Amino acid sequence: MGGGQRAEPRAAELGRRCHLIPSKRGEASERPALCALGPQRPRTLSGFRRKVWGDSGDPPPRGSRQSPVSASQEHWPCYRSPRSPHECRRRESWIVRPWLIQGYPKLFPLSCPPLQDSPPRPKHMTVAFLKTHKTAGTTVQNILFRFAERHNLTVALPHPSCEHQFCYPRNFSAHFVHPATRPPHVLASHLRFDRAELQRLMPPGTVYVTILREPAAMFESLFSYYNQYCPAFRRVPNASLEAFLRAPEAYYRAGEHFAMFAHNTLAYDLGGDNERSPRDDAAYLAGLIRQVEEVFSLVMIAEYFDESLVLLRRLLAWDLDDVLYARLNARAASSRLAAIPAALARAARAWNALDAGLYDHFNATFWRRVASAGRACVEREARELREARERLLRRCFGDEPVLRPAAQIRTKQLQPWQPSRKVDIMGYDLPSGRAGPATEACLKLAMPEVQYSSYLLRKQKRRGGMRLRPEPVLDNPPPRPIRALRPGH
C-alpha cells in the first residue's frame, strides 16, 4: 500500500484514541495529546512521531486549521505526565510511555479538562466528610482513607473510648479525636455535626462534603440494619416495616437511646433537630438548608454515586483514579427489600418529612451542579469510572468478582462485622496465593471501616513515636456503639 492509503487508517486510529487539548483561546491544540497507541508501540521517538502523524513524522503546520482529530469524534483519555498533569503539548512529554503504567491506582487520566479560564490546581489535601448513616458513606470513607494513606496525610480518628465513631450520637467535640491523629488533614468517621468544633479541629481551607440518600430507601436500610438496637424498631411485631410506618407514633419515643435512627436521621446527623416537622414549621427546614449550604461545598447523592464522585474529584482537583472504589457495607439480597412499594415509600417520606425536604432540595442543587460542570462531560467521566472500576475489581478479586457473606471470606482483615444474626453484610475476598504491593492495594480497597480505622490508628501512632499501650478512658464516656457479634453468637 502506498503512503496515501496508509495515512487514512492512521488518522482514523488517532481519532478513535485521542482528544485535543483546549488552548488558552478556547481552540483545540493542533498537536494531538499523548495517547495510548495500542499493543504495536513504537520503540523510538521517531517511530512514535510516525505512529501519530503518519510516515512523515511531522505535525500539521502551525497555521493550519486542519487537525488529524475531529472535535466531533469520541474523546479518549490523554496520558499526562504526573508532574505536569495539565500540559500535554510539550515535546518532552512525548517520551512518556503509557504502556508502562501497569498497576493501581494510575489506571486512567482525566477525560474532561478543567474550565478554559481556570489555571491548573494542585490536589486539595484537607477534606472533612460528614459520614451520614446508610447512605454509602462507608465507601466514600474508604476512598478518603486510601487517598490519605497514599499521600501520607493524617486522618482524624476517634478516641478508643468512642470505638470507630466520634462518640456518636453525642454532638461532636474535638476532644473525641485521638491525640495521635491531630492535627488532621482528613476526617471521615461517623459524627453528629457541630460546626464550631469541626472548625476548631480542621485547618483553614478544609473542604466540607457530605452525602444524602432518598429517604424511603434510607429508612428501609436503617430499619433493617438497626432493628436489634433501636427500641422503636424492636417494639414492632415481626420486625415489620409496614407495621411501623402504619402507626410510627405507637412505637417511637423521642429521646430514647438510638431514637435518631427511627426519625429524620439525616437531619440529626447534620446537627439539626430531628423532632421538627416542616409541615408545622417550614422556616426551620429552610434555615437548616441554609446552614448546610454555608458549610458544605458539595452534597453528594447516593443514587447517583458515580456522578457524585466525578463532582468530588473536580472540586478537589483529584484524578478519577483517586476515586475508584469497591462497594462496602452492603447487605445481602436476603436482608433487604427488593423494591419498596409506592405506598410504603410515601409513608416513609411522610414520617421523615424533614429528611425528605433536605433530600429534595439538595437533589435539585446536585443536578444544577452537574449542568454547570457539563452534563455530557460528567456522564462520560462516570462511564469511564465504572469501566475502570470493573477492571480493577477483576484485577483484585478475580475474573468474576462477587460480594460474599462474611462466613465465606477467608481474609480476616476483610470480614465485615455483622449488626445482627438477621442481617448479612457482604464483602470481598482476595484470591489465595497473591502477595506484593498490588495485593496490599487491593486489600485496602475492600477493607471494612473497623479494620481500616484500627490499622490507620496504629500506623499514625507509630509515625508519631507513640508507644502502643492501652488507652485511658474518657471522662463520662458515651454509650458504646454497636459492636460486631462474634461468630456463632
Disulfide bonds with the S-S distance in Angstrom:
Cys18-Cys35 2.20
Cys112-Cys377 1.92
Cys162-Cys167 1.73
Cys396-Cys442 1.96
